[in-house]
């Protein structure tokens, strides 16, 4: 009976390792990606400022051996809609990429260099809304389309979201995944611990009257 103990211990260890290595993006909806769309870039009178205290921009990336959760601590922007007319909706978010913060101080520094965000050349990332329409599926209320720019690469992304529109506030929550290679983040990682392409994005942004 004792001869089976090492084998059982090995199987248990492999089981735990497999659980740790599970891809966090596996069951997350993928944003569709297209060429950037034209925008006028104007900020309407009456636009509501983003509330940093009520908003979050978070992400999860992973490699074969595990995952890392992160966020951006500094960002700004505004949102606007004329009543409930979805065709008038506008949203602009600018992220200070250097404010990245993860569960690893070492990783924070690595993310800022040319392997990932290249903050010296591209200190900000931006998102500008180009379309908002109703989409009642899988708990979402709307479909958001906008131009996302990271590392100097700008593309249109579309993803489901829960959007709440009130008289003095606009609130949007979403979780989706993008492929980092689409935005020029091409670092592969170590040969025996490759970084996965899919990155999970979690947005919880609220704009409200001051």
C-alpha positions in Angstrom: 0.0 0.0 0.0 2.9 2.4 0.9 4.2 2.1 -2.7 1.2 4.0 -4.0 1.7 7.0 -1.7 4.4 8.8 -3.9 2.2 8.4 -7.0 -0.8 9.7 -5.2 1.1 12.7 -4.0 2.3 13.4 -7.5 -1.2 13.2 -8.9 -2.4 15.6 -6.2 0.3 18.1 -7.0 -0.4 17.9 -10.8 -4.1 18.4 -10.0 -3.4 21.6 -8.0 -1.0 22.8 -10.7 -3.7 22.3 -13.4 -6.2 24.3 -11.4 -3.7 27.2 -11.0 -3.0 27.2 -14.7 -6.6 27.4 -15.9 -7.1 30.3 -18.4 -9.1 33.1 -16.7 -10.3 34.2 -20.1 -11.7 30.9 -21.1 -15.4 31.6 -20.5 -15.3 35.4 -21.0 -17.0 37.0 -24.0 -14.5 38.2 -26.7 -14.8 41.7 -28.0 -15.1 41.9 -31.7 -12.2 43.9 -33.3 -12.3 46.0 -36.5 -10.7 49.1 -38.0 -11.0 52.3 -36.0 -14.1 54.3 -36.9 -14.3 58.1 -37.6 -15.1 60.3 -34.6 -15.5 64.1 -34.3 -13.8 64.2 -30.9 -15.9 67.0 -29.6 -17.0 67.3 -26.0 -20.7 68.4 -25.8 -21.9 71.0 -23.4 -23.4 69.3 -20.4 -21.0 66.3 -20.5 -20.6 64.6 -17.1 -17.1 64.0 -15.7 -16.0 60.5 -14.8 -15.9 59.9 -11.1 -12.6 58.3 -10.3 -14.0 57.3 -6.8 -16.9 55.4 -8.4 -15.0 53.9 -11.3 -12.6 51.0 -12.0 -10.5 50.0 -15.0 -9.1 46.5 -14.3 -7.6 43.6 -16.2 -6.4 40.0 -15.8 -3.5 38.5 -17.8 -2.2 35.0 -17.5 0.7 32.7 -18.5 0.9 28.9 -18.3 1.9 28.9 -14.7 -0.7 31.3 -13.3 -2.4 34.7 -13.6 -2.0 38.3 -12.5 -4.8 40.8 -11.7 -4.2 44.5 -12.3 -5.7 47.9 -12.6 -5.0 51.5 -13.6 -5.2 53.9 -10.7 -5.3 57.1 -12.7 -7.7 57.9 -15.6 -10.1 60.7 -16.6 -12.9 61.4 -19.0 -16.5 62.2 -19.5 -19.8 60.9 -20.8 -22.9 62.4 -22.4 -26.3 61.5 -23.6 -29.3 63.6 -24.6 -32.1 62.1 -22.5 -32.4 58.5 -23.6 -31.5 59.0 -27.2 -28.8 56.4 -27.7 -27.6 57.8 -31.0 -26.4 60.9 -29.1 -24.3 59.0 -26.5 -20.6 59.9 -26.2 -17.9 58.6 -23.9 -14.2 59.4 -23.7 -11.7 57.8 -21.3 -8.0 58.6 -21.1 -5.9 56.2 -19.0 -2.5 57.1 -17.5 -0.7 53.9 -18.3 2.1 54.5 -15.9 -0.5 54.2 -13.1 -0.7 50.5 -13.7 -0.8 48.4 -10.5 -0.8 44.6 -10.2 -0.4 42.0 -7.5 3.4 42.0 -8.2 5.7 45.0 -7.8 8.2 43.4 -10.2 5.5 43.0 -12.8 4.5 46.6 -12.5 7.9 47.7 -13.6 8.0 45.2 -16.5 4.6 46.3 -17.8 5.9 49.8 -18.2 8.8 48.9 -20.5 8.9 48.1 -24.3 7.9 44.5 -23.8 4.4 45.6 -22.8 3.0 49.2 -22.6 6.1 51.2 -23.7 5.0 54.1 -21.6 7.9 56.4 -22.6 6.5 56.4 -26.2 2.8 55.9 -25.3 2.0 57.3 -21.9 -1.8 57.1 -22.4 -4.4 54.7 -23.6 -7.8 56.0 -24.8 -11.3 54.8 -25.4 -13.9 56.8 -27.4 -17.4 55.7 -27.9 -18.7 55.4 -31.5 -21.9 53.5 -31.0 -24.4 52.4 -28.3 -27.4 50.2 -28.8 -29.8 48.0 -26.8 -28.7 44.4 -26.4 -30.6 42.3 -23.9 -28.6 39.1 -23.7 -26.7 37.2 -21.0 -27.4 39.9 -18.4 -26.2 42.8 -20.7 -28.5 45.7 -21.5 -26.5 47.4 -24.3 -23.7 46.8 -26.8 -20.9 49.3 -26.8 -18.6 50.1 -29.7 -15.7 52.4 -29.6 -12.1 53.1 -30.6 -9.5 51.7 -28.2 -6.0 53.0 -28.5 -3.1 51.3 -26.8 0.6 51.4 -27.6 -0.2 53.7 -30.5 -2.5 51.1 -32.1 -6.1 52.2 -32.5 -8.9 49.7 -33.3 -12.7 49.6 -32.9 -13.9 47.1 -30.3 -17.5 46.0 -29.6 -18.6 44.3 -26.4 -21.7 43.8 -24.2 -22.3 45.9 -21.2 -24.8 46.9 -18.5 -25.6 50.6 -18.9 -27.7 52.6 -16.5 -28.8 56.1 -17.7 -30.2 58.5 -15.1 -30.8 62.2 -15.1 -27.5 63.1 -13.5 -25.4 60.0 -14.0 -24.3 57.4 -16.6 -23.0 54.1 -15.4 -21.5 51.3 -17.5 -20.1 47.9 -16.4 -18.6 45.3 -18.7 -16.3 42.3 -18.7 -14.8 41.1 -22.0 -11.5 39.8 -23.4 -9.2 41.2 -26.1 -6.1 39.8 -27.8 -3.0 41.7 -26.7 -1.3 41.0 -30.1 -4.0 43.1 -31.8 -2.6 46.1 -30.0 1.1 45.5 -30.4 1.8 43.8 -27.1 3.9 41.0 -28.6 6.1 39.8 -25.8 5.8 36.0 -25.5 7.3 35.4 -22.1 9.6 32.6 -21.2 9.8 29.6 -23.5 8.7 27.3 -20.7 6.0 29.7 -19.3 4.4 31.5 -22.3 2.0 34.4 -21.8 -1.5 33.9 -23.1 -2.8 36.2 -25.8 -6.2 36.8 -24.3 -6.5 39.5 -21.6 -9.7 40.0 -19.6 -10.8 43.7 -19.3 -13.2 44.7 -16.5 -14.8 48.2 -16.7 -16.9 49.9 -14.1 -17.1 53.5 -15.0 -19.5 56.2 -13.7 -19.9 59.8 -14.9 -22.0 62.0 -12.7 -22.8 65.7 -12.1 -20.3 67.4 -9.9 
